[in-house]
Amino acid sequence: MEKIVTFEEFTKVDLRIGTIVEINDFPEARNPAYQLVIDFGALGIKKSSAQITTLYSKQDLLNRQVVAVINFPKKQIAKFMSECLVVGAVKDGDVFLLRPEMQVLNGSTVA
């Protein structure tokens, strides 16, 4: 088992639903990645770098809802500032994005 966290610690992680509204190639990244622009509704627009180029084309990602952690500190990746962390399940080194089963309001919390 991995490190145990308390429920209080878990509740500090702000997981939200957002819609990818723009995707750009990221040739400066150390590993193949996209630069994503994600709309979190009333919470605003945030950017994220995502190493998901092996499973997803830009066309697959446009207007797709995703789950992201929005309260991590910003992280500089090459000349790009990542403002949130898109989450997914990992299988054989590939990341499969998590998303709601049905369309929900951008900015919705994940419980």
N, C-alpha and C positions, 0 to 999 in steps of 0.2 A: 504494500500500500504506500502511496505517496504521502507527503507531509500532510498532517491533519490540520484543518483550519476550523475555527469556531464559526457558528452561525453569524455572530456579530462581525467577524472578519469578512465573511462572504458578502454580507449586506453592504459593505463598503464599495463593492465592485458594481459600477453602474452600467448594466447591459441594456442596450436600446436597439430598436429596429430603425433602420434607415434604408433609403433607396439610392442605389448607385445612379448618378445622373451624368457622370463623365468618366471616361477611362482613357488614360494616356500610356504609351510605352514608357519604360523607364530604363533606357540603355546604360545609365550611370550606376545602376544598382549592381552590387557584387554578384547576386544571383538573379536570374530572370524574374522580373516583377512588373506589375502594373502600378501606376499612380491612380488611385480611385478618388473621386469626389462624391461624397455621400450626403444626402439631404436627410437631416434628422428633425424635420418639421420646425416646431417652435424653438428647438434647441439650436437650430442653425445648420450650416454646411460645415463639414469637416473633411479633411483629406487623410488618406491612408495609403501606405505602400503594402502591396500584397503579392506574395510569391505563389501565384496561382495560374501562371501562364501555361502550364502543361495540361491542365484540365479545362480551362475556360478561355474562350475567345472574347474579344472586346464586345462582339455582338451578343454573346451569351450573357454578359454582365450588365449591359445597359438596361436600366429600369428594374433591375432585380433587387428585391429586398434582402437585407443581410442583418446579422446580429453583430454588434460591435461593443467593445468596452470603450466608453467615452470619457472616463475620468482618470486615465493614465496620463503621466506627464508627456508632453510633446517629445518626439525623438527625431533628431537630425539623421537622415539617411542620404548620403551623398549631398546634393544641393537641394534636397526635398525635405520639408518638415512634415512628419507624420503626426496627426493629431488624435487618432483613435486606432484601435486594434480590431480588425475584422476577425471573427472567430470561425473555426471550422473543425471538423473531425479529421484526424490524420490516419491514413492507411498507406502503408508501403512508401512513406515519405511524401505523399501527395496530400494536399489540403482540400477537403470537400466542404464548401461553405454551408453554414447553417442558415436557415431561413424559416419564417413562419409558414405554416401549412396553408394559410389563407392570407390575402392582402389585409394589412392592418395599417393604422395611422402611423406615419413617420414620427419617431420619438417615443413610441410606446415602450414601456418597460418590459423587461423579460423577467418572469417570476419563476 
